[in-house]
């Protein structure tokens, strides 16, 4: 990517997401799609496929967690600092079902030093089915070279 112009925070977030997405085999492999990226925010979607339902014939919680975790990852990596999860916790409210289009929307709550806190709501047709909270830790390094990241 050869970015010459000054980037807004949202443009920087999108450029970081594009770089990260190219390396994210897990999210792509599960059929996730990026719906929206902004600074400190990310929305990813995923449709519950047959191999994602458990013995109860509902979406396996691990797949819902993975979608929420991926949205969290894209939100906390939106500042061009390589960042990983230090902790993640999820509360399941309602089941997801085969064929449901899950929407995970992550938003930054706090970012200070190397630590961040992010909340993620997972919805189906606008109804919340799970709430996730992730704690992030920057680990050094950037997604984009410094010359590409001058912000407005």
C-alpha positions as CSV (number, residue, x, y, z in Angstrom):
1,X,0.0,0.0,0.0
2,X,1.5,3.3,-1.0
3,X,-0.3,6.1,0.9
4,X,1.1,9.5,0.2
5,X,-1.8,11.6,1.6
6,X,-2.3,12.4,5.3
7,X,-4.7,9.9,6.8
8,X,-7.7,10.7,9.1
9,X,-8.0,8.4,12.1
10,X,-10.8,6.4,10.3
11,X,-8.7,6.1,7.2
12,X,-5.7,4.9,9.3
13,X,-8.0,2.4,11.0
14,X,-9.2,1.1,7.6
15,X,-5.6,0.8,6.3
16,X,-4.6,-1.1,9.4
17,X,-7.6,-3.4,9.0
18,X,-6.7,-4.1,5.4
19,X,-3.2,-5.1,6.4
20,X,-4.4,-7.2,9.3
21,X,-7.1,-8.9,7.2
22,X,-4.6,-10.1,4.7
23,X,-2.9,-12.1,7.4
24,X,-6.1,-13.3,9.3
25,X,-6.6,-16.8,8.0
26,X,-8.9,-17.7,11.0
27,X,-11.5,-15.0,10.5
28,X,-11.5,-15.3,6.7
29,X,-11.7,-19.1,7.0
30,X,-14.8,-18.9,9.1
31,X,-16.5,-16.8,6.6
32,X,-16.3,-13.5,8.5
33,X,-16.6,-10.2,6.7
34,X,-15.7,-6.7,7.7
35,X,-18.8,-4.5,7.7
36,X,-17.2,-1.4,9.1
37,X,-14.0,-0.1,10.5
38,X,-13.4,3.2,12.3
39,X,-10.9,4.4,14.8
40,X,-11.5,2.3,18.0
41,X,-14.5,0.5,16.4
42,X,-15.1,-2.5,14.2
43,X,-18.1,-4.4,13.0
44,X,-17.7,-8.0,11.6
45,X,-20.4,-10.4,10.4
46,X,-20.5,-14.2,10.1
47,X,-23.3,-16.6,9.1
48,X,-23.9,-19.6,11.3
49,X,-23.0,-22.6,9.0
50,X,-23.9,-26.3,9.6
51,X,-20.5,-27.1,11.0
52,X,-21.0,-24.3,13.6
53,X,-24.0,-25.8,15.5
54,X,-23.6,-28.0,18.5
55,X,-25.6,-31.0,19.8
56,X,-28.4,-28.7,20.9
57,X,-28.6,-27.6,17.2
58,X,-27.7,-24.0,18.2
59,X,-24.6,-22.0,17.4
60,X,-21.6,-23.3,19.4
61,X,-20.6,-20.6,21.8
62,X,-17.0,-20.9,20.7
63,X,-17.9,-19.6,17.3
64,X,-19.8,-16.6,18.8
65,X,-16.8,-15.9,21.0
66,X,-14.5,-16.1,18.0
67,X,-16.5,-13.6,16.0
68,X,-16.6,-11.2,19.0
69,X,-12.9,-11.7,19.6
70,X,-12.1,-10.9,15.9
71,X,-14.2,-7.7,16.1
72,X,-12.3,-6.8,19.3
73,X,-9.0,-7.4,17.5
74,X,-9.8,-5.2,14.6
75,X,-11.0,-2.4,16.9
76,X,-7.9,-2.5,19.1
77,X,-5.5,-2.7,16.2
78,X,-7.1,0.4,14.5
79,X,-4.4,2.8,15.9
80,X,-1.5,1.2,14.0
81,X,-0.1,-0.4,17.1
82,X,0.1,-4.2,17.1
83,X,-2.2,-5.3,19.9
84,X,-3.3,-8.7,21.3
85,X,-5.9,-9.9,23.7
86,X,-4.9,-10.1,27.3
87,X,-8.3,-11.3,28.5
88,X,-11.7,-11.9,27.0
89,X,-15.0,-12.7,28.7
90,X,-18.4,-13.4,27.2
91,X,-22.0,-13.6,28.4
92,X,-24.4,-15.5,26.2
93,X,-27.9,-14.1,26.4
94,X,-29.8,-15.9,23.6
95,X,-28.8,-18.7,21.2
96,X,-27.7,-18.2,17.6
97,X,-29.3,-20.6,15.1
98,X,-28.3,-22.2,11.9
99,X,-28.4,-19.6,9.1
100,X,-28.3,-16.6,11.4
101,X,-26.2,-13.7,10.3
102,X,-24.3,-12.7,13.5
103,X,-23.1,-9.1,13.7
104,X,-20.4,-8.2,16.2
105,X,-19.8,-4.5,16.9
106,X,-16.8,-3.6,19.0
107,X,-16.1,-0.2,20.5
108,X,-13.2,1.2,22.5
109,X,-14.1,2.0,26.1
110,X,-10.6,2.9,27.4
111,X,-7.1,3.1,26.0
112,X,-4.2,4.1,28.2
113,X,-0.5,3.2,27.9
114,X,-0.3,-0.3,26.6
115,X,-3.7,-1.4,27.8
116,X,-7.2,-1.1,26.4
117,X,-10.8,-2.2,27.2
118,X,-13.3,-2.9,24.5
119,X,-17.0,-4.0,24.6
120,X,-18.5,-6.1,21.8
121,X,-22.2,-6.7,21.3
122,X,-23.2,-9.7,19.1
123,X,-26.6,-9.4,17.5
124,X,-29.0,-11.2,15.2
125,X,-31.5,-9.0,13.4
126,X,-30.7,-6.2,15.9
127,X,-31.3,-8.4,19.0
128,X,-28.4,-8.9,21.3
129,X,-27.4,-12.5,21.8
130,X,-24.0,-12.0,23.5
131,X,-21.9,-9.4,25.2
132,X,-18.1,-9.6,25.2
133,X,-15.5,-7.6,27.1
134,X,-11.9,-7.7,26.0
135,X,-8.7,-6.3,27.5
136,X,-5.9,-5.6,25.1
137,X,-2.2,-5.1,25.4
138,X,0.0,-3.5,22.8
139,X,3.1,-5.7,22.0
140,X,5.2,-3.4,19.8
141,X,5.4,-2.9,16.1
142,X,3.0,-1.3,13.6
143,X,0.8,-2.5,10.8
144,X,1.8,0.3,8.5
145,X,5.2,2.0,7.9
146,X,5.4,5.4,9.6
147,X,5.5,7.2,6.2
148,X,2.0,5.9,5.5
149,X,0.4,6.9,8.8
150,X,0.6,10.7,9.0
151,X,-2.7,11.7,10.5
152,X,-4.8,14.9,9.9
